[in-house]
């Protein structure tokens, strides 16, 4: 899996490329504060219950190098707050490519 995070005016553009056997799939998502996203795979086995949940991004969390790695989100169904990796978020307008 290859992840590329690009800073844009209102948030971040996250490109995730998965290599499965001889095929590759790429998903590009623009993540902005206040917008709603679905949680998609790949997730760790402990996080499978979060798959397909809808959440709203309320804050970006940076790693030690100052780059965003996670988002603080509020889940729509129960109003709880949690943290999700940026590459696990997808919107309806996410661009999926198979090659």
C-alpha positions as CSV (number, residue, x, y, z in Angstrom):
1,X,0.0,0.0,0.0
2,X,1.3,3.4,-0.9
3,X,-0.1,6.6,0.6
4,X,0.4,10.2,-0.6
5,X,-0.9,13.2,1.3
6,X,-1.1,16.5,-0.4
7,X,-2.0,19.8,1.3
8,X,-4.8,21.7,-0.4
9,X,-6.5,25.0,0.5
10,X,-9.3,23.5,2.6
11,X,-7.8,20.3,3.9
12,X,-5.8,17.4,2.4
13,X,-5.9,15.2,-0.7
14,X,-5.2,11.6,0.2
15,X,-4.1,9.1,-2.5
16,X,-4.0,5.4,-1.6
17,X,-2.7,2.8,-4.0
18,X,-3.3,-0.9,-3.2
19,X,-1.3,-3.6,-5.0
20,X,-3.3,-6.9,-5.0
21,X,-1.7,-9.7,-7.1
22,X,-1.1,-8.2,-10.5
23,X,-3.7,-5.5,-10.2
24,X,-3.6,-2.1,-8.6
25,X,-6.4,0.1,-7.3
26,X,-6.1,3.7,-6.4
27,X,-8.5,5.9,-4.4
28,X,-8.2,9.7,-4.2
29,X,-10.2,11.5,-1.5
30,X,-10.2,15.2,-0.6
31,X,-10.7,15.5,3.2
32,X,-12.0,18.7,4.6
33,X,-13.1,19.7,8.1
34,X,-16.8,19.4,8.7
35,X,-17.5,17.1,5.8
36,X,-18.9,13.5,6.1
37,X,-17.0,10.4,5.1
38,X,-17.4,6.7,5.2
39,X,-14.8,4.5,6.9
40,X,-13.4,2.0,4.4
41,X,-10.8,-0.7,4.6
42,X,-8.1,-1.8,5.0
43,X,-8.6,-1.6,8.8
44,X,-6.9,-3.6,11.5
45,X,-8.9,-6.6,12.7
46,X,-9.9,-4.8,15.9
47,X,-11.5,-2.0,13.9
48,X,-13.7,-4.1,11.6
49,X,-16.8,-2.9,13.5
50,X,-16.1,0.6,12.2
51,X,-16.3,-0.4,8.6
52,X,-18.9,1.6,6.6
53,X,-19.7,3.9,9.5
54,X,-20.3,7.5,8.6
55,X,-18.4,10.2,10.4
56,X,-17.6,14.0,10.3
57,X,-14.0,15.2,10.4
58,X,-13.5,17.7,13.3
59,X,-9.7,17.9,13.5
60,X,-6.5,16.7,11.8
61,X,-3.9,15.0,14.0
62,X,-0.2,15.3,13.0
63,X,2.5,12.8,13.6
64,X,6.0,13.6,15.0
65,X,7.2,15.0,11.7
66,X,4.3,17.5,11.5
67,X,2.4,15.7,8.7
68,X,-1.2,14.7,9.1
69,X,-1.7,11.0,9.8
70,X,-5.1,10.8,11.5
71,X,-8.4,12.6,11.8
72,X,-10.4,13.2,14.9
73,X,-14.0,12.3,13.9
74,X,-17.5,12.4,15.3
75,X,-19.6,9.3,14.4
76,X,-23.0,10.2,13.0
77,X,-24.9,7.2,14.4
78,X,-23.9,7.6,18.1
79,X,-22.3,11.1,18.3
80,X,-19.1,9.7,19.8
81,X,-15.6,11.0,19.0
82,X,-12.8,8.8,17.7
83,X,-9.6,8.8,15.6
84,X,-9.3,7.3,12.1
85,X,-6.3,7.1,9.8
86,X,-6.7,9.4,6.8
87,X,-6.3,6.5,4.3
88,X,-9.4,4.8,5.9
89,X,-11.7,7.7,4.9
90,X,-13.7,7.9,1.6
91,X,-16.4,10.2,0.4
92,X,-19.1,9.8,-2.2
93,X,-17.0,11.9,-4.5
94,X,-13.8,9.8,-4.0
95,X,-12.2,8.8,-7.3
96,X,-11.5,5.1,-7.6
97,X,-9.2,3.8,-10.4
98,X,-8.3,0.2,-11.3
99,X,-5.2,-0.5,-13.4
